[in-house]
Protein backbone atom coordinates (compact mmCIF):
# COMPACT_ATOMS: atom_id res chain seq x y z
CA UNK A 1 0.00 0.00 0.00
CA UNK A 2 2.68 2.41 -0.86
CA UNK A 3 5.06 3.70 -3.40
CA UNK A 4 7.47 0.82 -2.96
CA UNK A 5 5.32 -2.07 -3.86
CA UNK A 6 7.64 -3.65 -6.37
CA UNK A 7 10.86 -4.77 -4.83
CA UNK A 8 12.40 -5.49 -8.14
CA UNK A 9 11.22 -7.57 -11.01
CA UNK A 10 13.12 -10.43 -9.43
CA UNK A 11 10.40 -10.64 -6.78
CA UNK A 12 7.37 -10.03 -8.97
CA UNK A 13 7.51 -11.12 -12.61
CA UNK A 14 9.53 -14.23 -11.95
CA UNK A 15 7.16 -15.13 -9.15
CA UNK A 16 4.30 -14.78 -11.60
CA UNK A 17 6.23 -16.96 -13.99
CA UNK A 18 7.16 -19.73 -11.57
CA UNK A 19 4.07 -19.85 -9.36
CA UNK A 20 1.01 -18.18 -10.85
CA UNK A 21 1.47 -18.89 -14.55
CA UNK A 22 2.84 -22.46 -14.78
CA UNK A 23 0.77 -24.45 -12.10
CA UNK A 24 7.04 -12.35 -9.78
CA UNK A 25 10.91 -12.58 -9.13
CA UNK A 26 10.74 -8.85 -9.41
CA UNK A 27 10.31 -5.47 -6.22
CA UNK A 28 7.18 -4.67 -4.07
CA UNK A 29 7.89 -0.62 -4.88
CA UNK A 30 6.36 -0.30 -1.91
CA UNK A 31 3.16 -1.39 -1.05
CA UNK A 32 5.14 -1.19 2.09
CA UNK A 33 8.63 -2.53 1.82
CA UNK A 34 8.82 -5.80 3.75
CA UNK A 35 5.61 -7.02 5.39
CA UNK A 36 3.51 -6.16 2.38
CA UNK A 37 6.10 -7.65 0.07
CA UNK A 38 5.36 -11.02 1.63
CA UNK A 39 1.61 -10.47 1.43
CA UNK A 40 1.73 -9.53 -2.22
CA UNK A 41 3.59 -12.69 -3.10
CA UNK A 42 0.32 -14.51 -2.51
CA UNK A 43 -1.30 -12.81 -5.48
CA UNK A 44 -2.43 -14.97 -8.39
CA UNK A 45 -2.45 -13.59 -11.90
CA UNK A 46 -5.70 -14.14 -13.74
CA UNK A 47 -4.98 -12.34 -16.99
CA UNK A 48 -1.88 -11.85 -19.10
CA UNK A 49 -2.10 -9.10 -21.69
CA UNK A 50 -0.46 -9.33 -25.08
CA UNK A 51 3.24 -8.45 -24.69
CA UNK A 52 4.16 -5.05 -26.09
CA UNK A 53 6.43 -4.59 -29.08
CA UNK A 54 6.91 -7.62 -31.24
CA UNK A 55 8.71 -5.89 -34.10
CA UNK A 56 12.48 -6.24 -34.64
CA UNK A 57 14.84 -9.13 -35.21
CA UNK A 58 14.42 -12.24 -33.04
CA UNK A 59 16.91 -12.97 -30.27
CA UNK A 60 19.35 -15.69 -31.32
CA UNK A 61 21.56 -15.96 -28.21
CA UNK A 62 20.98 -16.77 -24.52
CA UNK A 63 20.01 -13.90 -22.24
CA UNK A 64 21.36 -13.56 -18.70
CA UNK A 65 19.32 -13.77 -16.59
CA UNK A 66 16.72 -15.39 -18.81
CA UNK A 67 13.45 -13.43 -18.76
CA UNK A 68 10.21 -15.13 -17.65
CA UNK A 69 8.19 -16.50 -20.56
CA UNK A 70 5.63 -13.68 -20.27
CA UNK A 71 8.20 -11.45 -22.02
CA UNK A 72 8.55 -10.94 -25.76
CA UNK A 73 12.17 -10.22 -26.78
CA UNK A 74 13.75 -8.64 -29.84
CA UNK A 75 17.12 -7.39 -31.10
CA UNK A 76 17.50 -3.61 -31.03
CA UNK A 77 20.74 -2.07 -32.27
CA UNK A 78 23.64 -3.85 -30.58
CA UNK A 79 21.53 -5.16 -27.70
CA UNK A 80 18.20 -6.75 -26.85
CA UNK A 81 14.91 -5.60 -25.34
CA UNK A 82 12.25 -7.74 -23.68
CA UNK A 83 8.77 -6.41 -22.87
CA UNK A 84 5.70 -7.64 -21.02
CA UNK A 85 2.35 -6.30 -19.84
CA UNK A 86 0.46 -7.87 -16.94
CA UNK A 87 -2.90 -7.20 -15.33
CA UNK A 88 -3.44 -8.68 -11.88
CA UNK A 89 -5.96 -8.36 -9.04
CA UNK A 90 -4.58 -8.48 -5.51
CA UNK A 91 -6.12 -9.06 -2.10
CA UNK A 92 -7.97 -8.74 0.02
CA UNK A 93 -5.00 -9.26 2.35
CA UNK A 94 -3.84 -7.91 5.71
CA UNK A 95 -1.32 -5.16 4.93
CA UNK A 96 0.20 -5.20 8.42
CA UNK A 97 -1.14 -1.84 9.68
CA UNK A 98 -2.90 -2.17 13.05
CA UNK A 99 -5.54 0.36 14.15
CA UNK A 100 -7.56 0.96 17.30
CA UNK A 101 -7.35 -0.70 20.70
CA UNK A 102 -9.15 -3.30 22.76
CA UNK A 103 -12.18 -4.87 21.14
CA UNK A 104 -12.02 -2.21 18.42
CA UNK A 105 -8.58 -3.27 17.20
CA UNK A 106 -8.40 -4.18 13.53
CA UNK A 107 -5.84 -4.77 10.79
CA UNK A 108 -6.29 -2.81 7.58
CA UNK A 109 -7.07 -4.92 4.52
CA UNK A 110 -6.02 -4.01 1.00
CA UNK A 111 -7.28 -5.06 -2.42
CA UNK A 112 -7.35 -3.76 -5.96
CA UNK A 113 -6.22 -4.15 -9.54
CA UNK A 114 -2.67 -3.56 -10.80
CA UNK A 115 -1.33 -3.00 -14.30
CA UNK A 116 2.38 -3.63 -14.90
CA UNK A 117 4.27 -2.65 -18.04
CA UNK A 118 7.82 -3.99 -17.85
CA UNK A 119 10.86 -3.70 -20.10
CA UNK A 120 14.29 -5.32 -19.79
CA UNK A 121 17.41 -3.98 -21.51
CA UNK A 122 20.25 -6.40 -22.36
CA UNK A 123 23.68 -5.49 -23.76
CA UNK A 124 25.39 -7.00 -26.79
CA UNK A 125 26.65 -9.90 -24.66
CA UNK A 126 23.11 -10.76 -23.63
CA UNK A 127 23.58 -9.53 -20.05
CA UNK A 128 20.80 -7.59 -18.34
CA UNK A 129 21.79 -3.98 -17.63
CA UNK A 130 18.48 -2.30 -16.72
CA UNK A 131 14.80 -2.99 -16.22
CA UNK A 132 11.97 -0.49 -15.89
CA UNK A 133 8.51 -1.27 -14.55
CA UNK A 134 5.54 1.09 -14.77
CA UNK A 135 3.05 0.20 -12.05
CA UNK A 136 -0.51 1.60 -11.99
CA UNK A 137 -3.01 0.50 -9.35
CA UNK A 138 -6.61 1.21 -8.40
CA UNK A 139 -7.61 -0.20 -5.02
CA UNK A 140 -9.18 0.33 -1.60
CA UNK A 141 -8.16 -0.02 2.04
CA UNK A 142 -10.81 -1.31 4.41
CA UNK A 143 -11.78 -1.95 8.03
CA UNK A 144 -12.87 -5.62 8.11
CA UNK A 145 -14.94 -5.03 11.27
CA UNK A 146 -17.22 -2.36 9.79
CA UNK A 147 -16.69 -2.58 6.04
CA UNK A 148 -15.59 1.08 5.89
CA UNK A 149 -13.19 1.65 2.99
CA UNK A 150 -11.06 4.33 1.32
CA UNK A 151 -10.28 4.18 -2.42
CA UNK A 152 -6.82 4.97 -3.73
CA UNK A 153 -4.72 5.15 -6.89
CA UNK A 154 -0.99 4.49 -7.28
CA UNK A 155 1.37 5.37 -10.13
CA UNK A 156 5.01 4.29 -9.82
CA UNK A 157 8.08 3.81 -12.01
CA UNK A 158 10.67 1.34 -10.70
CA UNK A 159 14.10 1.34 -12.34
CA UNK A 160 16.65 -1.37 -11.54
CA UNK A 161 20.23 -0.90 -12.74
CA UNK A 162 22.69 -3.80 -12.92
CA UNK A 163 25.99 -2.22 -11.87
CA UNK A 164 27.61 -5.46 -13.07
CA UNK A 165 25.70 -6.57 -16.20
CA UNK A 166 23.85 -9.82 -15.62
CA UNK A 167 24.65 -9.98 -11.89
CA UNK A 168 21.50 -9.81 -9.68
CA UNK A 169 23.66 -9.12 -6.65
CA UNK A 170 24.76 -5.79 -8.09
CA UNK A 171 21.29 -4.32 -8.60
CA UNK A 172 20.32 -0.84 -7.37
CA UNK A 173 16.72 0.36 -7.50
CA UNK A 174 15.12 3.77 -7.89
CA UNK A 175 11.38 4.23 -7.34
CA UNK A 176 9.46 7.39 -8.21
CA UNK A 177 5.74 8.01 -8.05
CA UNK A 178 2.80 8.81 -5.85
CA UNK A 179 -0.28 7.46 -4.13
CA UNK A 180 -3.56 9.35 -3.81
CA UNK A 181 -5.41 8.38 -0.63
CA UNK A 182 -7.68 11.35 0.07
CA UNK A 183 -10.66 11.48 2.44
CA UNK A 184 -13.26 14.30 2.24
CA UNK A 185 -12.82 16.68 5.16
CA UNK A 186 -9.45 15.17 6.10
CA UNK A 187 -7.33 15.46 2.97
CA UNK A 188 -4.47 13.07 2.26
CA UNK A 189 -4.37 10.54 5.11
CA UNK A 190 -1.35 8.57 3.87
CA UNK A 191 1.40 10.70 2.32
CA UNK A 192 3.26 8.75 -0.35
CA UNK A 193 5.08 10.65 -3.09
CA UNK A 194 8.64 11.31 -4.21
CA UNK A 195 11.78 9.30 -4.92
CA UNK A 196 13.59 6.43 -3.21
CA UNK A 197 16.98 4.92 -3.98
CA UNK A 198 18.00 1.49 -2.67
CA UNK A 199 21.58 0.29 -3.08
CA UNK A 200 20.55 -3.36 -3.03
CA UNK A 201 17.96 -5.57 -4.70
CA UNK A 202 16.59 -6.73 -1.32
CA UNK A 203 15.53 -3.16 -0.51
CA UNK A 204 17.32 -3.15 2.85
CA UNK A 205 19.85 -0.39 2.10
CA UNK A 206 17.89 2.85 1.62
CA UNK A 207 20.52 5.42 0.59
CA UNK A 208 18.33 8.31 -0.53
CA UNK A 209 14.79 9.55 0.11
CA UNK A 210 13.05 12.66 -1.22
CA UNK A 211 9.41 13.56 -0.61
CA UNK A 212 6.99 11.91 1.83
CA UNK A 213 6.87 8.14 2.28
CA UNK A 214 4.51 6.94 4.98
CA UNK A 215 5.25 3.30 4.13
CA UNK A 216 8.96 3.80 4.74
CA UNK A 217 8.23 5.51 8.05
CA UNK A 218 5.80 2.80 9.17
CA UNK A 219 7.45 -0.41 7.97
CA UNK A 220 11.10 0.58 7.62
CA UNK A 221 11.54 3.07 10.51
CA UNK A 222 8.86 1.74 12.86
CA UNK A 223 6.96 5.05 13.19
CA UNK A 224 3.37 3.82 13.57
CA UNK A 225 2.05 7.35 14.21
CA UNK A 226 2.02 8.01 10.46
CA UNK A 227 -1.05 5.75 10.24
CA UNK A 228 -3.09 7.70 12.83
CA UNK A 229 -5.12 9.69 10.29
CA UNK A 230 -5.64 6.64 8.12
CA UNK A 231 -6.91 4.63 11.08
CA UNK A 232 -9.23 7.47 12.13
CA UNK A 233 -10.64 7.68 8.63
CA UNK A 234 -11.42 3.94 8.77
CA UNK A 235 -13.23 4.23 12.08
CA UNK A 236 -10.56 3.58 14.74
Residue pairs with C-beta under 8 A, 6 or more apart in sequence:
1 31
1 32
1 36
1 95
1 97
1 108
1 110
1 139
1 141
1 152
1 179
1 190
1 215
2 30
2 31
2 32
2 33
2 36
2 154
2 179
2 190
2 192
2 213
2 214
2 215
2 216
3 29
3 30
3 154
3 156
3 175
3 177
3 178
3 179
3 192
3 193
3 194
3 196
3 213
3 215
4 27
4 28
4 29
4 30
4 31
4 32
4 33
4 156
4 175
4 196
4 203
4 213
4 215
4 216
5 27
5 28
5 29
5 30
5 31
5 32
5 36
5 40
5 114
5 135
5 137
5 154
5 156
6 12
6 26
6 27
6 28
6 29
6 30
6 116
6 133
6 135
6 156
6 158
6 175
7 26
7 27
7 28
7 29
7 30
7 33
7 37
7 173
7 201
7 202
7 203
8 25
8 26
8 27
8 158
8 160
8 171
8 173
8 201
8 203
9 24
9 25
9 26
9 27
9 118
9 120
9 131
9 133
9 158
9 160
10 25
10 26
10 27
10 168
10 171
10 201
11 24
11 25
11 26
11 27
11 28
11 37
11 41
12 24
12 25
12 26
12 27
12 28
12 40
12 116
12 133
13 24
13 25
13 26
13 67
13 68
13 70
13 71
13 84
13 86
13 116
13 118
14 24
14 25
14 26
14 68
15 24
15 25
15 26
15 41
16 24
16 26
16 45
16 68
16 70
16 86
16 88
17 24
17 25
17 68
17 69
17 70
18 25
18 68
20 43
20 44
20 45
21 45
21 48
21 68
21 69
21 70
24 41
24 43
25 68
26 118
26 133
27 37
27 133
27 158
27 160
27 173
27 175
27 201
27 203
28 36
28 37
28 40
28 41
29 133
29 135
29 156
29 158
29 173
29 175
29 177
30 36
30 175
30 192
30 196
30 213
30 215
30 216
31 37
31 39
31 40
31 95
31 110
31 154
31 215
32 95
32 96
32 215
32 218
32 219
33 203
33 215
33 216
33 219
33 220
34 203
34 219
34 220
35 95
35 96
35 219
36 95
36 96
36 110
36 215
36 219
37 203
39 93
39 94
39 95
39 96
39 110
40 90
40 93
42 93
43 88
43 89
43 90
43 91
44 88
45 86
45 87
45 88
46 88
46 89
47 86
47 87
47 88
48 70
48 86
48 87
49 85
49 86
49 87
50 85
51 70
51 71
51 72
51 83
51 84
51 85
52 72
52 83
52 84
52 85
52 117
52 119
53 72
53 74
53 81
53 83
54 72
54 74
55 74
56 74
56 75
56 76
56 81
57 74
57 75
58 73
58 74
58 75
59 73
59 74
59 75
59 80
60 75
61 126
62 126
63 73
63 80
63 82
63 122
63 126
63 127
63 128
64 122
64 126
64 127
64 128
64 166
65 128
65 166
65 168
67 73
67 82
67 84
67 120
68 84
70 84
70 86
71 82
71 83
71 84
71 118
71 120
72 82
72 83
72 84
73 80
73 81
73 82
73 83
74 80
74 81
74 82
78 123
78 124
79 121
79 122
79 123
79 124
79 129
80 121
80 122
80 126
81 119
81 120
81 121
81 122
82 119
82 120
82 122
83 117
83 118
83 119
83 120
84 116
84 117
84 118
84 119
85 115
85 116
85 117
85 118
86 115
86 116
86 118
87 113
87 114
87 115
87 116
88 113
88 114
88 116
89 111
89 112
89 113
89 114
90 110
90 111
90 112
90 113
90 114
90 139
91 109
91 110
91 111
91 112
91 139
92 109
92 110
92 111
92 142
93 109
93 110
93 111
94 107
94 108
94 109
95 107
95 108
95 109
95 110
95 141
96 107
96 219
97 107
97 108
97 218
97 227
97 230
97 231
98 105
98 106
98 107
98 108
98 224
99 105
99 106
99 107
99 108
99 143
99 227
99 230
99 231
99 234
99 236
100 106
100 231
100 236
104 145
104 236
106 143
106 144
106 145
106 234
106 236
107 144
108 141
108 142
108 143
108 230
108 231
108 234
109 141
109 142
109 143
109 144
110 139
110 140
110 141
110 142
111 139
111 140
111 142
112 137
112 138
112 139
112 140
112 152
113 137
113 138
113 139
114 135
114 136
114 137
114 139
115 135
115 136
115 137
116 133
116 134
116 135
117 133
117 134
118 131
118 132
118 133
118 134
119 131
119 132
119 133
120 128
120 130
120 131
121 128
121 129
121 130
121 131
121 132
122 128
122 129
123 129
123 165
125 165
125 166
126 166
127 162
127 165
127 166
128 162
128 165
128 166
129 161
129 162
129 165
130 159
130 160
130 161
130 162
131 159
131 160
132 157
132 158
132 159
132 160
133 157
133 158
133 159
134 156
134 157
135 154
135 155
135 156
135 157
135 158
135 177
136 153
136 154
136 155
136 156
137 152
137 153
137 154
137 155
138 151
138 152
138 153
139 151
139 152
139 153
139 154
140 149
140 150
140 151
140 152
141 149
141 150
141 152
141 181
141 230
141 234
142 148
142 149
142 150
142 234
143 149
143 234
143 235
143 236
145 235
146 234
146 235
148 234
148 235
149 234
150 181
150 183
150 189
150 230
150 233
150 234
152 179
152 180
152 181
152 190
153 179
153 180
154 177
154 178
154 179
154 180
154 192
155 177
155 178
156 175
156 176
156 177
156 178
157 175
157 176
157 177
158 173
158 174
158 175
159 173
159 174
159 175
160 171
160 172
160 173
160 201
161 171
161 172
161 173
161 174
162 168
162 170
162 171
163 170
163 171
163 172
164 170
168 201
169 201
171 200
171 201
172 197
172 198
172 199
172 200
172 201
173 197
173 198
173 201
173 203
174 195
174 196
174 197
174 198
175 195
175 196
175 198
176 194
176 195
176 196
177 193
178 192
178 193
178 194
179 190
179 192
179 193
180 188
181 188
181 189
181 190
181 192
181 230
182 188
182 189
183 189
183 233
186 229
186 232
186 233
189 229
189 230
189 232
189 233
190 214
190 226
190 227
190 229
190 230
191 212
191 213
191 214
191 226
192 212
192 213
192 214
192 215
193 211
193 212
193 213
194 209
194 210
194 211
194 212
194 213
195 208
195 209
195 210
195 211
196 206
196 208
196 209
196 210
196 213
196 216
197 206
197 207
197 208
197 209
198 204
198 205
198 206
198 207
199 205
199 207
206 216
206 220
209 216
214 226
214 227
217 223
217 226
218 224
218 226
218 227
